[in-house]
């Protein structure tokens, strides 16, 4: 399916998404390792999170998704630090999303995939990993959002911004 882009935004409705920038006590960020379900060689790293369901708030969605995907239920959810519009092909369809990234902290230093993954997540998520800022900056692998290393460094150096930083749209 072709995507027309007017003003950098994909056409049609946007899926409301809540993502979590989860930091451990050592300021490492937790990322998930995903791949195309039928092609594990096409892989990338991304923050936990997913779509808002029913009448839940984005905050509720962020905490629910974090628990489902990582089993972490004690995260302290902070402010929205970044927002972005993105559009990408995945599992045979186009996903158009309005993503809000919440800062969160946990006491955990280890993490494992949660036990409540969806069927699609079971087929497309290979694992989790904590990353230091330096490791993320040196990564040769694909990471979303694409500027995550610099965004994380700024967040760690300066703290949360007074208002969410609106990132450039990413249309893949």
Residue pairs with C-beta under 8 A, 6 or more apart in sequence:
1 93
1 94
3 10
3 11
3 87
3 94
3 96
3 171
4 10
4 11
5 11
5 87
5 169
5 171
8 85
8 168
8 169
8 171
9 85
9 169
10 85
10 87
10 94
10 96
10 171
11 96
12 96
13 96
14 85
14 96
14 97
14 98
15 51
15 95
15 96
15 97
15 98
16 51
16 52
16 58
16 61
16 97
16 98
17 49
17 50
17 51
17 52
17 61
17 97
17 98
17 99
17 100
18 49
18 50
18 52
18 58
18 59
18 61
18 62
18 65
18 99
18 100
18 102
19 46
19 47
19 48
19 49
19 62
19 99
19 100
19 101
19 102
20 47
20 48
20 49
20 62
20 65
20 66
20 75
20 77
20 101
20 102
20 104
21 29
21 47
21 81
21 82
21 101
21 102
21 103
21 104
21 152
21 155
22 29
22 30
22 47
22 48
22 66
22 70
22 72
22 75
22 104
22 105
22 106
23 29
23 30
23 103
23 104
23 105
23 106
24 30
24 105
24 106
24 107
24 108
24 109
24 130
25 107
25 109
26 109
26 130
26 132
27 132
27 133
27 156
28 130
28 131
28 132
29 47
29 130
29 131
29 133
29 136
29 148
29 152
30 47
30 48
30 70
30 111
30 128
30 129
30 130
30 131
31 45
31 46
31 47
31 128
31 129
31 130
31 131
31 143
32 45
32 46
32 47
32 48
32 69
32 125
32 127
32 128
33 43
33 44
33 45
33 125
33 126
33 127
33 128
33 129
34 43
34 44
34 45
34 46
34 124
34 125
34 126
35 41
35 42
35 43
35 44
35 124
35 125
35 126
36 42
36 43
36 90
36 91
36 124
37 91
37 120
37 123
37 124
40 126
43 126
43 141
43 142
44 141
44 142
44 143
44 144
45 129
45 131
45 139
45 141
45 142
45 143
45 144
46 143
46 144
47 101
47 144
47 148
48 65
48 66
48 69
48 70
49 61
49 62
49 65
49 66
49 69
49 99
49 101
50 61
50 65
50 68
50 69
51 61
52 58
52 61
53 61
53 64
56 64
58 80
58 100
58 102
59 77
59 102
62 77
62 100
62 102
62 104
63 73
63 75
63 77
66 72
66 73
66 75
66 104
67 73
67 114
67 116
68 114
68 116
68 117
68 118
69 113
69 114
69 117
69 121
69 125
70 111
70 112
70 113
70 114
70 128
71 111
71 112
71 113
71 114
71 115
72 106
72 108
72 111
74 106
74 107
74 108
75 104
75 105
75 106
76 104
76 105
76 106
77 102
77 103
77 104
78 102
78 103
78 104
78 105
78 160
79 102
79 103
79 160
79 164
80 100
80 101
80 102
80 103
80 164
81 101
81 102
81 103
81 155
81 160
81 161
81 164
81 165
82 100
82 101
82 145
82 151
82 164
82 165
82 166
82 167
83 98
83 99
83 100
83 101
83 164
83 165
83 166
83 167
84 99
84 101
84 145
84 166
84 167
84 168
84 169
84 170
85 96
85 97
85 98
85 99
85 169
85 170
86 95
86 96
86 97
86 99
86 144
86 145
86 169
86 170
86 171
86 172
87 94
87 95
87 96
87 97
87 169
87 170
87 171
87 172
88 94
88 95
88 170
88 171
88 172
89 95
89 172
90 124
91 120
91 124
100 164
101 164
103 155
103 160
109 130
110 130
111 128
111 130
112 128
113 125
113 127
113 128
117 125
131 139
133 149
133 152
133 153
133 156
136 143
136 148
136 149
136 152
137 149
137 150
137 153
139 149
143 149
144 170
145 151
145 167
145 170
146 170
147 167
151 165
151 167
